[in-house]
Amino acid sequence: MKLTRRDFAAGLAAGLAAPYIIKSARAEGAATIKIGMCAPVTGPAAESGRYAIQGAKIALEAVNKAGGILGKQAELVIEDDQTTNPGIVLAFSKLAAQPDIVAFLGSIRSTQVHAMAPDVLKLGKPVMIGGTDPNLTHMGNQWLFRFRPNDSYSGRVIAEYGVNTLGKKKWAILHSTDAFGTAGGKALAAALEKLGCPAVLDQGYANQSQDFTPVVLAIKQSGADILGSYFTFENDLGIFARQLRQLGVNIPWVGSPSIVNITALKLAGPALYNTFGVADYAEDSSDAAKAFGKAYRDVVKVAPDNQSSWTYDAVSVLSAAINKAGSTDPAKIREAILATKKFPGAEGEYNFDQNGDGLHGYNIVKNDKGNIVFDKHIEFTD
């Protein structure tokens, strides 16, 4: 089955009115395995939502070509989370009401995962997530499985790279005030403290801000010689980056993964040149990452980023786990996911711990005039 951009656009349009079901043409009329997905089809994250859906589609197509799940073709049933917390709660409730859905993909945004978590616990079926708040897999919810490194790692990597590689000691930290940004900011501040470089400024901002001038001025007046950031939404990052440069602040900047997302690169343009980011996905970081990059470019005609790579890995690992379990029983799927070791994913090698975290390090990349260039991978074993 060849996936075209026209087919994808048509599917998204249909998804606004009803669940969008992706399946192999060979699966028509046959019993299938269903996987639910909450995705931002509308709202400020709609563009990144398209990338997330594409990543899952490409993985599912590969799974179906390889024989499917438990010998059956697989379907992806998508509900629009509207890029809001109430939206994802509603989307998940619609999917959860369908008993033949065996597992789910949740959100890349921690605040949304927190919103849906009580219902996930109540339902008792596996949910793959991309949110990076460390608390998500440490709050007693055994059904959440993370397919990105959590921010206890990103904070350490940002701090280590900025201090030991870039040689900067006077840090300004900027973060959203939601669950993701707050956790990330705290992780970075703690990592800098351990390195003997406490932040000279720790500044929060509200999501969907339109004017970052007061924030930029606070950074400028702090005397910071480097900026570390955690932005939840790419549109906020784009506005901030342009205003930062317009007001003459050109200090080194090392950001969370959103700083290298395709949407952010489009919105900010040259304002993000020569910045650095921690990236769970870097195309040149491994053979598996390169293979995904080629497959994605062949279909979407643009470079992939972590919006698509985590959903690709989630579908790939989930499908392999169900096949290994030989069953769609939730408890058996859970055990099989947690037993996954040395799985070569697009984002890295998956070695799940008992908390449900599969990845334990980050890549450092640089924005070289709009091209994201891989520098190094930093892995933690503790």
RODO-2510 file (C-alpha; in nm, 4 decimals, decimal comma):
residues 382
     n   res          X          Y          Z
     1     m     0,0000     0,0000     0,0000
     2     k     0,1565     0,3269    -0,1116
     3     l     0,0902     0,6167     0,1218
     4     t     0,0549     0,9497    -0,0595
     5     r     0,0322     1,3014     0,0753
     6     r    -0,3159     1,3286    -0,0821
     7     d    -0,4318     1,0134     0,0999
     8     f    -0,2956     1,1485     0,4266
     9     a    -0,4622     1,4881     0,3874
    10     a    -0,7922     1,3231     0,3029
    11     g    -0,7658     1,1013     0,6071
    12     l    -0,7045     1,3933     0,8384
    13     a    -1,0035     1,5798     0,6961
    14     a    -1,2249     1,2784     0,7574
    15     g    -1,0831     1,2472     1,1069
    16     l    -1,2380     1,5782     1,2089
    17     a    -1,5796     1,4204     1,1896
    18     a    -1,5101     1,0590     1,2859
    19     p    -1,2239     0,8287     1,3889
    20     y    -0,9737     0,7854     1,1076
    21     i    -0,8897     0,4174     1,0534
    22     i    -0,5648     0,3342     0,8761
    23     k    -0,5268    -0,0196     0,7486
    24     s    -0,3674    -0,2295     0,4807
    25     a    -0,5794    -0,2861     0,1711
    26     r    -0,5357    -0,6577     0,2287
    27     a    -0,7084    -0,6294     0,5654
    28     e    -1,0434    -0,5337     0,4144
    29     g    -1,3129    -0,7575     0,5574
    30     a    -1,0715    -0,9454     0,7848
    31     a    -1,0370    -0,9545     1,1611
    32     t    -0,7830    -0,6926     1,2694
    33     i    -0,5871    -0,5771     1,5713
    34     k    -0,6818    -0,2204     1,6677
    35     i    -0,4510     0,0390     1,8255
    36     g    -0,5986     0,3698     1,9423
    37     m    -0,4190     0,7033     1,9076
    38     c    -0,4903     1,0457     2,0565
    39     a    -0,3395     1,3101     1,8268
    40     p    -0,3703     1,6882     1,7776
    41     v    -0,5553     1,7003     1,4467
    42     t    -0,6690     2,0538     1,5358
    43     g    -0,5350     2,3272     1,7642
    44     p    -0,1905     2,4901     1,7868
    45     a    -0,0080     2,1560     1,7593
    46     a    -0,1945     2,0371     1,4481
    47     e     0,1146     2,0491     1,2267
    48     s     0,3240     1,8418     1,4661
    49     g     0,0230     1,6132     1,5032
    50     r     0,0400     1,5379     1,1316
    51     y     0,4012     1,4316     1,1743
    52     a     0,3123     1,2095     1,4705
    53     i     0,0391     1,0376     1,2703
    54     q     0,2753     0,9842     0,9778
    55     g     0,5332     0,8179     1,2031
    56     a     0,2726     0,5767     1,3365
    57     k     0,1391     0,5083     0,9848
    58     i     0,4822     0,4216     0,8469
    59     a     0,5508     0,1840     1,1348
    60     l     0,2113     0,0193     1,1000
    61     e     0,2606    -0,0273     0,7272
    62     a     0,5908    -0,2055     0,7952
    63     v     0,4286    -0,4235     1,0621
    64     n     0,1470    -0,5226     0,8280
    65     k     0,3863    -0,6010     0,5428
    66     a     0,5849    -0,8235     0,7802
    67     g     0,2780    -1,0298     0,8710
    68     g     0,0922    -0,8035     1,1101
    69     i     0,0193    -0,8632     1,4777
    70     l    -0,0637    -1,2189     1,5857
    71     g    -0,1060    -1,3008     1,2187
    72     k    -0,3670    -1,0297     1,1677
    73     q    -0,3458    -0,6925     0,9970
    74     a    -0,3394    -0,3932     1,2300
    75     e    -0,5480    -0,0751     1,2304
    76     l    -0,4799     0,2641     1,3865
    77     v    -0,7928     0,4407     1,5152
    78     i    -0,7305     0,8128     1,5707
    79     e    -0,9250     1,0667     1,7771
    80     d    -0,8498     1,4404     1,7772
    81     d    -0,7171     1,5641     2,1141
    82     q    -0,7557     1,9278     1,9977
    83     t    -0,4170     2,0138     2,1600
    84     t    -0,5912     2,0615     2,4951
    85     n    -0,6155     1,8726     2,8228
    86     p    -0,9979     1,8409     2,8089
    87     g    -0,9612     1,7419     2,4443
    88     i    -0,7341     1,4483     2,5126
    89     v    -0,9530     1,3288     2,8003
    90     l    -1,2496     1,3251     2,5620
    91     a    -1,0487     1,1632     2,2809
    92     f    -0,9223     0,8881     2,5096
    93     s    -1,2703     0,8243     2,6479
    94     k    -1,4002     0,7690     2,2949
    95     l    -1,1227     0,5228     2,2200
    96     a    -1,1473     0,3489     2,5577
    97     a    -1,5167     0,2841     2,4920
    98     q    -1,4174     0,0534     2,2066
    99     p    -1,3360    -0,2823     2,3711
   100     d    -1,1553    -0,4207     2,0657
   101     i    -0,8773    -0,1598     2,0917
   102     v    -0,5894    -0,3440     2,2618
   103     a    -0,3501    -0,0542     2,3348
   104     f    -0,3099     0,3179     2,2777
   105     l    -0,0735     0,5988     2,1817
   106     g    -0,1114     0,9053     2,4049
   107     s     0,0526     1,2467     2,3818
   108     i     0,4016     1,3900     2,3459
   109     r     0,2943     1,6641     2,5903
   110     s     0,3299     1,5847     2,9597
   111     t     0,0455     1,8104     3,0661
   112     q    -0,1934     1,6131     2,8443
   113     v    -0,0637     1,2788     2,9693
   114     h    -0,1247     1,3920     3,3282
   115     a    -0,4800     1,4862     3,2294
   116     m    -0,5580     1,1445     3,0827
   117     a    -0,3592     0,9379     3,3363
   118     p    -0,6470     0,8729     3,5819
   119     d    -0,8582     0,7289     3,3012
   120     v    -0,5634     0,5202     3,1796
   121     l    -0,5248     0,3712     3,5261
   122     k    -0,8972     0,3023     3,5458
   123     l    -0,9074     0,1320     3,2049
   124     g    -0,6037    -0,0894     3,2667
   125     k    -0,4633    -0,1161     2,9139
   126     p    -0,1150    -0,0195     2,7849
   127     v    -0,0668     0,3407     2,6704
   128     m     0,2483     0,4527     2,4882
   129     i     0,3485     0,8135     2,5681
   130     g     0,5987     1,0763     2,4572
   131     g     0,5661     1,3174     2,7519
   132     t     0,8992     1,3717     2,9261
   133     d     0,7995     1,4795     3,2784
   134     p     0,9873     1,2232     3,4943
   135     n     0,6877     1,1966     3,7291
   136     l     0,4722     1,0310     3,4622
   137     t     0,6381     0,6929     3,5103
   138     h     0,6896     0,7341     3,8856
   139     m     0,3356     0,7944     4,0099
   140     g     0,2100     0,4383     4,0400
   141     n     0,0459     0,4103     3,6969
   142     q     0,1702     0,0784     3,5571
   143     w     0,0051     0,1304     3,2169
   144     l     0,2198     0,4194     3,0900
   145     f     0,5235     0,3358     2,8747
   146     r     0,7544     0,6167     2,7639
   147     f     0,9134     0,6263     2,4182
   148     r     1,1369     0,9259     2,4723
   149     p     1,4042     0,9934     2,7370
   150     n     1,2607     1,1711     3,0403
   151     d     1,3726     1,5143     3,1523
   152     s     1,5886     1,3906     3,4368
   153     y     1,8220     1,3005     3,1485
   154     s     1,7660     1,6108     2,9342
   155     g     1,8515     1,8462     3,2213
   156     r     2,1773     1,6623     3,2875
   157     v     2,2721     1,6556     2,9190
   158     i     2,1963     2,0269     2,8649
   159     a     2,3958     2,1214     3,1748
   160     e     2,6893     1,8951     3,0984
   161     y     2,7192     2,0094     2,7379
   162     g     2,6850     2,3786     2,8184
   163     v     2,9314     2,3749     3,1071
   164     n     3,1895     2,1196     2,9969
   165     t     3,1806     2,1528     2,6166
   166     l     3,0761     2,5161     2,5625
   167     g     3,2514     2,6354     2,8796
   168     k     2,9652     2,8552     3,0034
   169     k     2,8926     2,9075     3,3739
   170     k     2,6298     3,1854     3,4046
   171     w     2,2977     3,0287     3,3082
   172     a     1,9527     3,1692     3,2436
   173     i     1,6787     2,9045     3,2530
   174     l     1,3520     2,9660     3,0668
   175     h     1,0624     2,7214     3,0887
   176     s     0,6872     2,6955     3,0425
   177     t     0,4895     2,6827     3,3657
   178     d     0,3029     2,3625     3,2728
   179     a     0,3986     2,0141     3,3974
   180     f     0,6586     1,9614     3,1253
   181     g     0,8308     2,2981     3,1590
   182     t     0,8275     2,3020     3,5379
   183     a     0,9794     1,9536     3,5625
   184     g     1,2372     2,0306     3,2945
   185     g     1,3378     2,3599     3,4518
   186     k     1,3828     2,1937     3,7906
   187     a     1,5905     1,9134     3,6373
   188     l     1,8199     2,1620     3,4623
   189     a     1,8556     2,3777     3,7741
   190     a     1,9446     2,0718     3,9830
   191     a     2,2017     1,9535     3,7270
   192     l     2,3653     2,2966     3,7183
   193     e     2,3800     2,3071     4,0978
   194     k     2,5688     1,9771     4,0970
   195     l     2,8159     2,1203     3,8468
   196     g     2,8719     2,4252     4,0686
   197     c     2,6958     2,6654     3,8323
   198     p     2,3656     2,7734     3,9888
   199     a     2,1395     2,9610     3,7480
   200     v     2,1519     3,3415     3,7626
   201     l     1,7908     3,3506     3,6329
   202     d     1,5101     3,0936     3,6509
   203     q     1,2165     3,2331     3,4523
   204     g     0,8762     3,0801     3,3782
   205     y     0,6296     3,1829     3,1086
   206     a     0,2670     3,0967     3,0241
   207     n     0,1919     2,8833     2,7182
   208     q     0,0539     3,0683     2,4151
   209     s     0,2260     3,3938     2,5079
   210     q     0,2356     3,6522     2,2322
   211     d     0,4954     3,8899     2,3746
   212     f     0,8189     3,7707     2,5331
   213     t     0,9761     4,1168     2,5597
   214     p     0,9780     4,1235     2,9450
   215     v     1,1335     3,7748     2,9493
   216     v     1,4027     3,8715     2,6982
   217     l     1,4860     4,1851     2,8960
   218     a     1,5149     3,9802     3,2163
   219     i     1,7611     3,7465     3,0419
   220     k     1,9573     4,0420     2,9046
   221     q     1,9779     4,2117     3,2442
   222     s     2,0737     3,8929     3,4297
   223     g     2,4235     3,8883     3,2841
   224     a     2,3776     3,5268     3,1714
   225     d     2,6254     3,3989     2,9146
   226     i     2,4141     3,0964     2,8122
   227     l     2,0430     3,0095     2,7917
   228     g     1,8776     2,6755     2,8656
   229     s     1,5108     2,6344     2,7736
   230     y     1,2064     2,4085     2,7928
   231     f     0,9340     2,5135     2,5472
   232     t     0,6129     2,3122     2,5237
   233     f     0,4784     2,4644     2,2007
   234     e     0,6772     2,5467     1,8898
   235     n     0,4767     2,8619     1,8164
   236     d     0,5865     3,0085     2,1524
   237     l     0,9449     2,9145     2,0777
   238     g     0,9291     3,0806     1,7361
   239     i     0,7982     3,4095     1,8770
   240     f     1,0525     3,4097     2,1597
   241     a     1,3475     3,3294     1,9300
   242     r     1,2697     3,6166     1,6951
   243     q     1,2201     3,8638     1,9810
   244     l     1,5399     3,7431     2,1508
   245     r     1,7456     3,8232     1,8426
   246     q     1,5602     4,1493     1,7723
   247     l     1,6563     4,2733     2,1184
   248     g     2,0198     4,1867     2,0597
   249     v     2,0637     3,8780     2,2774
   250     n     2,3027     3,6385     2,1024
   251     i     2,4330     3,4199     2,3832
   252     p     2,4629     3,0413     2,3244
   253     w     2,1310     2,8603     2,3628
   254     v     2,0783     2,4933     2,4436
   255     g     1,7137     2,3889     2,4360
   256     s     1,4858     2,0940     2,5005
   257     p     1,3829     1,8846     2,1955
   258     s     1,1244     2,1362     2,0713
   259     i     1,4074     2,3667     1,9608
   260     v     1,4936     2,1300     1,6753
   261     n     1,1407     2,0281     1,5727
   262     i     1,0529     2,0952     1,2094
   263     t     0,7680     2,3282     1,3078
   264     a     0,9981     2,5395     1,5257
   265     l     1,2588     2,5609     1,2501
   266     k     0,9937     2,6892     1,0089
   267     l     0,8568     2,9468     1,2536
   268     a     1,1888     3,0824     1,3827
   269     g     1,4102     3,0517     1,0746
   270     p     1,7494     3,2239     1,1133
   271     a     1,6672     3,3196     1,4742
   272     l     1,7578     2,9621     1,5700
   273     y     2,0787     2,9382     1,3696
   274     n     2,3777     2,8211     1,5795
   275     t     2,1592     2,7050     1,8672
   276     f     2,1933     2,3601     2,0237
   277     g     1,9330     2,1121     2,1330
   278     v     1,8937     1,7808     2,3055
   279     a     1,7224     1,5518     2,0596
   280     d     1,5900     1,2067     2,1221
   281     y     1,5887     1,1637     1,7434
   282     a     1,8950     1,2503     1,5352
   283     e     1,9073     1,1006     1,1878
   284     d     2,2819     1,0306     1,1885
   285     s     2,2923     0,8828     1,5392
   286     s     2,2392     0,5166     1,4395
   287     d     2,1586     0,2809     1,1524
   288     a     1,7994     0,2493     1,2765
   289     a     1,7633     0,6288     1,2844
   290     k     1,8969     0,6539     0,9282
   291     a     1,6579     0,3827     0,8076
   292     f     1,3604     0,5617     0,9615
   293     g     1,4782     0,8913     0,8142
   294     k     1,4824     0,7445     0,4634
   295     a     1,1424     0,5783     0,5034
   296     y     0,9910     0,8999     0,6368
   297     r     1,1406     1,1236     0,3693
   298     d     1,0172     0,8890     0,0963
   299     v     0,6589     0,9398     0,2163
   300     v     0,6440     1,2889     0,3681
   301     k     0,9190     1,4585     0,1634
   302     v     1,0531     1,6464     0,4681
   303     a     1,3058     1,5617     0,7387
   304     p     1,1662     1,3697     1,0373
   305     d     1,1872     1,4877     1,3974
   306     n     1,0881     1,3500     1,7371
   307     q     0,7192     1,4145     1,6721
   308     s     0,7209     1,1261     1,4236
   309     s     1,0062     0,9134     1,5558
   310     w     0,8528     0,8388     1,8954
   311     t     0,5221     0,7227     1,7461
   312     y     0,7116     0,5115     1,4925
   313     d     0,9041     0,3437     1,7732
   314     a     0,5938     0,3083     1,9902
   315     v     0,4030     0,1180     1,7211
   316     s     0,7102    -0,0924     1,6384
   317     v     0,7852    -0,1920     1,9987
   318     l     0,4181    -0,2445     2,0867
   319     s     0,3622    -0,4697     1,7862
   320     a     0,6715    -0,6759     1,8651
   321     a     0,5652    -0,7038     2,2299
   322     i     0,2166    -0,8292     2,1430
   323     n     0,3672    -1,0860     1,9067
   324     k     0,6112    -1,1932     2,1764
   325     a     0,3317    -1,2181     2,4328
   326     g     0,1225    -1,4175     2,1888
   327     s    -0,1826    -1,2482     2,3324
   328     t    -0,3718    -0,9181     2,3524
   329     d    -0,4241    -0,9616     2,7267
   330     p    -0,3214    -0,6248     2,8810
   331     a    -0,1095    -0,7792     3,1573
   332     k     0,0807    -0,9977     2,9108
   333     i     0,1426    -0,7027     2,6768
   334     r     0,2712    -0,5013     2,9729
   335     e     0,5122    -0,7765     3,0736
   336     a     0,6399    -0,8088     2,7168
   337     i     0,7031    -0,4327     2,6830
   338     l     0,8933    -0,4212     3,0136
   339     a     1,0999    -0,7209     2,8987
   340     t     1,2060    -0,5379     2,5804
   341     k     1,5863    -0,5035     2,5710
   342     k     1,8304    -0,3900     2,3024
   343     f     1,5507    -0,3012     2,0597
   344     p     1,7018    -0,0802     1,7847
   345     g     1,4566     0,2075     1,7474
   346     a     1,4716     0,5331     1,5530
   347     e     1,5272     0,7237     1,8783
   348     g     1,7846     0,4865     2,0228
   349     e     1,8217     0,1436     2,1786
   350     y     1,5239     0,0556     2,3966
   351     n     1,5955    -0,1081     2,7300
   352     f     1,2842    -0,0767     2,9435
   353     d     1,3121    -0,0452     3,3197
   354     q     1,0350    -0,1444     3,5581
   355     n     0,8998     0,2118     3,5624
   356     g     0,8197     0,2009     3,1916
   357     d     1,1084     0,4156     3,0648
   358     g     1,2676     0,2783     2,7486
   359     l     1,5419     0,5333     2,6743
   360     h     1,8089     0,6705     2,9050
   361     g     2,0092     0,9336     2,7189
   362     y     1,9981     1,2108     2,4583
   363     n     2,1697     1,3282     2,1427
   364     i     2,3206     1,6759     2,1179
   365     v     2,2586     1,8457     1,7841
   366     k     2,3360     2,1882     1,6362
   367     n     2,1296     2,4084     1,4060
   368     d     2,3726     2,4803     1,1216
   369     k     2,1878     2,7363     0,9102
   370     g     1,8659     2,5378     0,9329
   371     n     2,0236     2,1932     0,9057
   372     i     2,0210     1,9820     1,2215
   373     v     2,3670     1,8292     1,2628
   374     f     2,4397     1,5431     1,5038
   375     d     2,7238     1,6101     1,7488
   376     k     2,7285     1,3404     2,0170
   377     h     2,5153     1,0999     2,2198
   378     i     2,5257     1,1142     2,5996
   379     e     2,3915     0,8056     2,7809
   380     f     2,3354     0,7567     3,1536
   381     t     2,3294     0,4230     3,3316
   382     d     2,2197     0,5532     3,6734
***
